[in-house]
Amino acid sequence: MTLRTAADLWNSLNSADRLAPRSHDRQFVADLRAALQIAPYQDIGAYLKRHTVDATSFLVAVLNALQPFGMMLNDIYEMFAEGGVSQSNERLLIEFDFGQGDKVPFDVDAFRRARAIMENLSHAVAQRAYCAEDLRLISDGVFRALRETPGVDTTRPPSLVDMAAKSWIDGHEWPYQTPVPLPDGAPNDSLTQALAPLATLIQQLCQRTSRYTSQNDLRSARRDDEPCPSERAPIHQWSESQLAHVQDDHIARFQLLPRLWYCQQLVPLSHRDNFAEKIEALINAHSQFVPPQPLSRELEDLLDLPIWKQRSQLYSVWLITLLKRELKQSGERFQLMAEDNGLTFAFRPTLIAKLHVGNDVLELMAELRVASKDIKLAGAGRSQNIQPDYSLLQRLPDKTEKVVYVLEAKQYARANTRNFNEALRDYAKINTHALVALANYGPVPASQPKKLVDLCAQNGDENVSERCQAFAGVTPINAMSTHLLRQHFRRALTEYALPLPRLIVDLSSSMGGVLNTQALDSWPTTAERIADSGMGLILNLYYPEPVSPGQPTRNAMLSLFEKTVNGPKGVYDITQKERGLLMLFTDSGGFHEERNYHDKLAGIIILQSDGSMELRMRKSTESLLRRAIPALIACTRAGESY
């Protein structure tokens, strides 16, 4: 049966436990009220009985409220697609195992069904479809129409009279976190009516771009294996990759928006009707009008899907996509560790991904259980151990491991400050070398940080609260909150993971002449100190395979001067090929010979004739090296930083 009124739609949605207005869907309902201009806390059903609200307006409000869920689905699906595990409907993507045989699996088809229903819902509203080429042709066509209009001077770029629009377009800051400034034309003006689809197009492009916080962030969404399709589709159906390709040169900001303003600002009153006809014909030629389709049970079908009912668990999975985006933006690699073509989220330790950061490989674990030992935990539900949603592990050269980052997911509509702080405190107390984050879909009270400090003080904790942070409103549409969480994660990678450099070893023949009898006697100690630092080796171009840390490095250093050769050290070529921190082990002659490449090295160890070592560090990486290789630094002579 087709539902014809807004009240019918709401009554159907708010039945059969489809919505949880007081918990998971509190924000969803708040967004509906705001869009329909219903007072906060007023019952939506009662309001719709007393007021006339057309079904289309209600549906648009519902679609906007569903936007975070749709974006979450797309992000998760694309993460699996890039991981190569989404090629078949039969392939499992995610399985939630709650114990006692209660398993909830989601395969590729489950995601496709949900996305298809969302698409069908959008078809109930009239819209226009575009491809990338359409946008270019519309932009060129508008400029051409302006140039052909009498009284419009196109010999020099016009200047915008609206300062807000000028600042939004020309400003150096990323503007998309603020609404795009559109011109206000008279509603009965023919040109304003003709330009309305263009204004909507600009608004849609900028709104979608608003989830990114920088040019690099936007570019990280591009997939080279996904070219821009030539088929037309509504902007909201474009993939993130397609959007990133189209908006790479900011066609909405630098071309379409200025020309929209020029049309309103420059076209004389006597030519506005004729100009409006040209614009209308231009947009019709380079877009496709998609008429509304009758709405049946699409909304109910969506909210009846298991993938909707498990949206709180999906939120936890979606947070992984933020970590992946951060790595991809920096040119690092996120390797999804799916087993049997999927990930199982259960109450047991599970390897989710390997993060290739510089020279290191970190492991992202779900539900990693760590014993509390004799530490008293604050959380009422924790007594013998902690088990956060995600833990990032670093394997150390001595075969031990440490947790460098902890991420806890919460989807609370009402913040539970005590619950948040007890989790943060316990996780940081046990994981003494970790940065700890809590991401909540909803709010976090302003008082939370102070209350965390007080809690830690009550328990006599040191160096705990300062390693913790709670993030509010971490959702797909809140670019600033996601950006802050990603920055926090980046801090863990650069300050807590302590990425070890690789040591490029100079094997040129001059090195063999450095050591006298005294130096040779002390060489085993020198080799031992370098091996104990945990660094691996790169033995110039003649030995392209890196030497692993530990015993292989120890053996290579002890036999180092048996391998000296005549020829270049190849420092430049190595720095071009290798990622991550690099240092150089050489003599004083090599130090001066490689002066042009010092800026590509984190530090240089200079072997002296008496077997001692002098260390020169690059100023920008000095603090990192002091944290990463403190024992080695302690037994070297400090040289001047560069």
Secondary structure as UniProt FT lines:
FT   HELIX           6..13
FT   TURN            16..17
FT   TURN            21..25
FT   HELIX           26..35
FT   TURN            36..37
FT   TURN            40..41
FT   HELIX           44..50
FT   HELIX           55..82
FT   TURN            83..84
FT   TURN            89..90
FT   STRAND          92..97
FT   TURN            100..101
FT   STRAND          103..107
FT   HELIX           108..122
FT   TURN            123..124
FT   STRAND          127..130
FT   HELIX           132..147
FT   TURN            150..151
FT   HELIX           163..170
FT   HELIX           175..177
FT   TURN            187..188
FT   HELIX           190..209
FT   TURN            210..211
FT   HELIX           215..219
FT   TURN            220..221
FT   TURN            224..225
FT   HELIX           235..237
FT   HELIX           240..246
FT   HELIX           247..249
FT   HELIX           252..256
FT   HELIX           257..266
FT   HELIX           269..271
FT   HELIX           272..285
FT   STRAND          288..290
FT   HELIX           298..304
FT   HELIX           306..309
FT   HELIX           311..329
FT   TURN            330..331
FT   STRAND          333..336
FT   TURN            340..341
FT   STRAND          342..346
FT   STRAND          350..357
FT   TURN            358..359
FT   STRAND          360..366
FT   STRAND          370..371
FT   TURN            373..374
FT   TURN            380..381
FT   STRAND          385..386
FT   STRAND          390..395
FT   TURN            397..398
FT   STRAND          401..410
FT   HELIX           417..430
FT   TURN            432..433
FT   STRAND          435..440
FT   TURN            446..447
FT   HELIX           448..458
FT   TURN            459..460
FT   HELIX           465..467
FT   STRAND          468..471
FT   TURN            476..477
FT   HELIX           479..491
FT   HELIX           492..496
FT   STRAND          502..505
FT   HELIX           509..513
FT   HELIX           517..532
FT   TURN            533..534
FT   STRAND          536..539
FT   TURN            540..542
FT   STRAND          543..547
FT   TURN            549..550
FT   HELIX           551..558
FT   HELIX           560..562
FT   HELIX           571..577
FT   STRAND          582..587
FT   HELIX           588..593
FT   HELIX           595..600
FT   STRAND          603..607
FT   TURN            609..610
FT   STRAND          613..617
FT   HELIX           619..621
FT   HELIX           622..628
FT   HELIX           630..634
FT   STRAND          637..638
//
